[in-house]
Amino acid sequence: MPNPFQNYGVLDFIGDIPYSELHKFFTEGHQTYYNDLPQMVEKLRPELAGPRVDRNLQDMMYNFIGGYDMAARGMSPEAAMSGAKAYQGKQYLFSDRKADAIGDYEENIAGIKAYNADKGRLPDEALIDLALKYAQQRMGK
């Protein structure tokens, strides 16, 4: 995948923020759910517990789950993708972790696309399994 942030600037970042759906990101539990992922994985799949380091298995899984969760909370796919781009674009623009921002965004997008509104949200254990499979494939394992 080409660099989604090539020629990306502050105005692009501002334009990608899905203002009309921000309440779904902040007030409907996404942040808490996402921040609690390490404890949830440790409880449900202790063999997958471990430190999160840029570009490791846990990082890829959590980014995938984060994207999935945004879509599962009712954000339109377009708003979720735009929000993911703004969120990771902020990291790309204002940190020295550019490669991680690109990877995080790709993993968010994969999670968003994995959500099927007709089937509804997967149980957490099934979502962890799906994220694990994605991360392993991405890492070439």
NUGUVO-327841 format. One record per residue (C-alpha): residue in three letters; residue number from 1; x, y, z. Coordinates in pm, 1 decimal. Example, Ala and Ser with C-alpha at 12.3 -4.5 7.8 and 13.67 -1.06 7.14 Angstrom:
+------+-----+----------+----------+----------+
! type ! seq !       xx !       yy !       zz !
+------+-----+----------+----------+----------+
!  ALA !   1 !   1230.0 !   -450.0 !    780.0 !
!  SER !   2 !   1367.0 !   -106.0 !    714.0 !
+------+-----+----------+----------+----------+
This chain:
+------+-----+----------+----------+----------+
! type ! seq !       xx !       yy !       zz !
+------+-----+----------+----------+----------+
!  MET !   1 !      0.0 !      0.0 !      0.0 !
!  PRO !   2 !    141.3 !    342.1 !    -83.6 !
!  ASN !   3 !    200.1 !    592.1 !    195.4 !
!  PRO !   4 !   -147.2 !    734.6 !    273.3 !
!  PHE !   5 !     18.6 !   1037.0 !    435.1 !
!  GLN !   6 !    241.1 !   1141.3 !    148.6 !
!  ASN !   7 !    177.0 !   1513.6 !     96.0 !
!  TYR !   8 !    -54.5 !   1506.1 !    400.0 !
!  GLY !   9 !    -67.1 !   1833.6 !    584.5 !
!  VAL !  10 !   -241.1 !   2000.9 !    874.6 !
!  LEU !  11 !   -534.8 !   2106.0 !    656.3 !
!  ASP !  12 !   -578.2 !   1743.6 !    542.6 !
!  PHE !  13 !   -572.2 !   1635.7 !    907.4 !
!  ILE !  14 !   -837.9 !   1893.6 !   1000.1 !
!  GLY !  15 !  -1050.6 !   1790.6 !    702.0 !
!  ASP !  16 !  -1034.9 !   1422.3 !    794.6 !
!  ILE !  17 !  -1180.8 !   1469.4 !   1143.2 !
!  PRO !  18 !  -1537.4 !   1330.4 !   1125.1 !
!  TYR !  19 !  -1690.2 !   1611.4 !   1330.5 !
!  SER !  20 !  -2049.8 !   1491.1 !   1297.4 !
!  GLU !  21 !  -1962.8 !   1150.6 !   1444.4 !
!  LEU !  22 !  -1702.0 !   1241.6 !   1706.3 !
!  HIS !  23 !  -1949.8 !   1168.5 !   1984.4 !
!  LYS !  24 !  -1938.1 !    801.9 !   1884.7 !
!  PHE !  25 !  -1562.3 !    802.5 !   1925.5 !
!  PHE !  26 !  -1547.3 !    979.8 !   2260.3 !
!  THR !  27 !  -1872.4 !    928.3 !   2449.7 !
!  GLU !  28 !  -1996.4 !    585.8 !   2353.2 !
!  GLY !  29 !  -1714.4 !    384.2 !   2502.2 !
!  HIS !  30 !  -1456.7 !    346.9 !   2224.0 !
!  GLN !  31 !  -1171.8 !    507.6 !   2416.8 !
!  THR !  32 !  -1236.3 !    300.5 !   2728.7 !
!  TYR !  33 !  -1275.5 !    -19.9 !   2529.5 !
!  TYR !  34 !   -957.3 !     47.0 !   2333.6 !
!  ASN !  35 !   -755.2 !    141.6 !   2642.0 !
!  ASP !  36 !   -872.6 !   -175.5 !   2818.7 !
!  LEU !  37 !   -767.7 !   -407.8 !   2533.0 !
!  PRO !  38 !   -445.4 !   -531.3 !   2699.9 !
!  GLN !  39 !   -637.5 !   -642.0 !   3010.6 !
!  MET !  40 !   -915.5 !   -797.4 !   2801.6 !
!  VAL !  41 !   -667.7 !   -995.4 !   2590.7 !
!  GLU !  42 !   -479.2 !  -1104.1 !   2902.0 !
!  LYS !  43 !   -805.4 !  -1229.7 !   3055.8 !
!  LEU !  44 !   -951.1 !  -1398.7 !   2746.0 !
!  ARG !  45 !   -631.8 !  -1509.3 !   2567.8 !
!  PRO !  46 !   -348.1 !  -1503.2 !   2823.9 !
!  GLU !  47 !   -108.2 !  -1664.1 !   2576.6 !
!  LEU !  48 !   -133.8 !  -1346.1 !   2364.8 !
!  ALA !  49 !    -64.1 !  -1105.9 !   2650.0 !
!  GLY !  50 !    255.7 !   -911.6 !   2627.1 !
!  PRO !  51 !    396.1 !   -566.8 !   2586.6 !
!  ARG !  52 !    276.9 !   -355.9 !   2299.7 !
!  VAL !  53 !    566.0 !   -231.4 !   2089.9 !
!  ASP !  54 !    538.0 !    -51.4 !   1757.5 !
!  ARG !  55 !    480.9 !   -306.9 !   1479.0 !
!  ASN !  56 !    459.4 !   -615.2 !   1702.1 !
!  LEU !  57 !    172.6 !   -865.7 !   1713.9 !
!  GLN !  58 !    -13.8 !   -689.2 !   1995.1 !
!  ASP !  59 !     19.0 !   -350.8 !   1821.3 !
!  MET !  60 !   -129.5 !   -484.6 !   1499.6 !
!  MET !  61 !   -406.9 !   -670.8 !   1680.1 !
!  TYR !  62 !   -506.1 !   -368.9 !   1888.7 !
!  ASN !  63 !   -509.9 !   -138.0 !   1588.2 !
!  PHE !  64 !   -729.6 !   -384.5 !   1398.7 !
!  ILE !  65 !   -965.2 !   -417.5 !   1696.3 !
!  GLY !  66 !   -970.9 !    -38.9 !   1738.0 !
!  GLY !  67 !  -1085.9 !     10.2 !   1379.7 !
!  TYR !  68 !  -1342.7 !   -266.8 !   1413.1 !
!  ASP !  69 !  -1475.5 !   -116.8 !   1735.0 !
!  MET !  70 !  -1522.9 !    226.8 !   1575.9 !
!  ALA !  71 !  -1732.5 !     74.4 !   1298.1 !
!  ALA !  72 !  -1922.4 !   -151.5 !   1539.6 !
!  ARG !  73 !  -2022.8 !    152.1 !   1746.4 !
!  GLY !  74 !  -2222.8 !    284.8 !   1453.9 !
!  MET !  75 !  -1978.9 !    512.3 !   1276.2 !
!  SER !  76 !  -2029.2 !    496.2 !    903.6 !
!  PRO !  77 !  -1737.8 !    320.6 !    731.1 !
!  GLU !  78 !  -1646.5 !    649.7 !    563.9 !
!  ALA !  79 !  -1643.4 !    841.5 !    892.4 !
!  ALA !  80 !  -1450.5 !    564.8 !   1068.3 !
!  MET !  81 !  -1187.9 !    558.1 !    791.5 !
!  SER !  82 !  -1162.7 !    935.6 !    789.4 !
!  GLY !  83 !  -1134.8 !    940.3 !   1168.5 !
!  ALA !  84 !   -864.3 !    674.0 !   1160.5 !
!  LYS !  85 !   -672.4 !    877.5 !    905.2 !
!  ALA !  86 !   -695.8 !   1190.8 !   1119.5 !
!  TYR !  87 !   -599.3 !   1001.2 !   1435.1 !
!  GLN !  88 !   -296.6 !    832.7 !   1278.3 !
!  GLY !  89 !   -221.3 !   1137.3 !   1062.0 !
!  LYS !  90 !   -172.2 !   1340.2 !   1378.6 !
!  GLN !  91 !     95.3 !   1090.8 !   1482.5 !
!  TYR !  92 !    249.6 !   1098.2 !   1134.9 !
!  LEU !  93 !    265.0 !   1477.0 !   1126.6 !
!  PHE !  94 !    375.2 !   1545.6 !   1481.6 !
!  SER !  95 !    599.0 !   1256.3 !   1586.2 !
!  ASP !  96 !    900.7 !   1065.7 !   1462.0 !
!  ARG !  97 !    697.4 !    741.3 !   1439.4 !
!  LYS !  98 !    596.5 !    777.2 !   1074.2 !
!  ALA !  99 !    626.5 !    407.4 !    983.7 !
!  ASP ! 100 !    413.8 !    313.6 !   1284.0 !
!  ALA ! 101 !    149.2 !    571.7 !   1190.9 !
!  ILE ! 102 !    124.3 !    423.5 !    841.4 !
!  GLY ! 103 !     96.7 !     68.6 !    976.5 !
!  ASP ! 104 !   -150.7 !    168.6 !   1246.1 !
!  TYR ! 105 !   -372.5 !    332.6 !    985.0 !
!  GLU ! 106 !   -362.1 !     26.5 !    757.1 !
!  GLU ! 107 !   -458.1 !   -195.2 !   1050.7 !
!  ASN ! 108 !   -740.8 !     39.6 !   1155.1 !
!  ILE ! 109 !   -876.4 !     26.9 !    798.8 !
!  ALA ! 110 !   -859.7 !   -353.8 !    792.9 !
!  GLY ! 111 !  -1059.4 !   -367.1 !   1117.7 !
!  ILE ! 112 !  -1317.3 !   -120.0 !    987.5 !
!  LYS ! 113 !  -1361.7 !   -326.1 !    671.7 !
!  ALA ! 114 !  -1390.0 !   -648.2 !    874.2 !
!  TYR ! 115 !  -1699.2 !   -526.5 !   1057.6 !
!  ASN ! 116 !  -2021.3 !   -657.8 !    903.5 !
!  ALA ! 117 !  -2321.3 !   -449.1 !   1006.9 !
!  ASP ! 118 !  -2563.8 !   -720.5 !    890.4 !
!  LYS ! 119 !  -2408.2 !   -976.2 !   1126.8 !
!  GLY ! 120 !  -2345.2 !   -734.7 !   1412.6 !
!  ARG ! 121 !  -2057.5 !   -714.1 !   1652.3 !
!  LEU ! 122 !  -1848.4 !  -1023.3 !   1714.3 !
!  PRO ! 123 !  -1803.2 !  -1139.9 !   2073.1 !
!  ASP ! 124 !  -1469.9 !  -1022.0 !   2216.4 !
!  GLU ! 125 !  -1310.0 !  -1368.0 !   2197.3 !
!  ALA ! 126 !  -1400.8 !  -1405.2 !   1829.2 !
!  LEU ! 127 !  -1277.5 !  -1053.2 !   1759.3 !
!  ILE ! 128 !   -944.6 !  -1129.7 !   1925.7 !
!  ASP ! 129 !   -917.0 !  -1444.1 !   1711.9 !
!  LEU ! 130 !   -992.2 !  -1245.3 !   1395.6 !
!  ALA ! 131 !   -740.1 !   -976.1 !   1488.9 !
!  LEU ! 132 !   -478.5 !  -1241.4 !   1567.5 !
!  LYS ! 133 !   -528.1 !  -1408.3 !   1230.7 !
!  TYR ! 134 !   -496.4 !  -1071.1 !   1055.1 !
!  ALA ! 135 !   -181.6 !   -974.7 !   1250.8 !
!  GLN ! 136 !    -17.7 !  -1312.2 !   1188.3 !
!  GLN ! 137 !    -86.2 !  -1287.8 !    816.4 !
!  ARG ! 138 !     45.7 !   -933.5 !    811.9 !
!  MET ! 139 !    363.2 !  -1044.6 !    987.4 !
!  GLY ! 140 !    401.0 !  -1336.7 !    747.4 !
!  LYS ! 141 !    355.7 !  -1606.3 !   1011.6 !
+------+-----+----------+----------+----------+
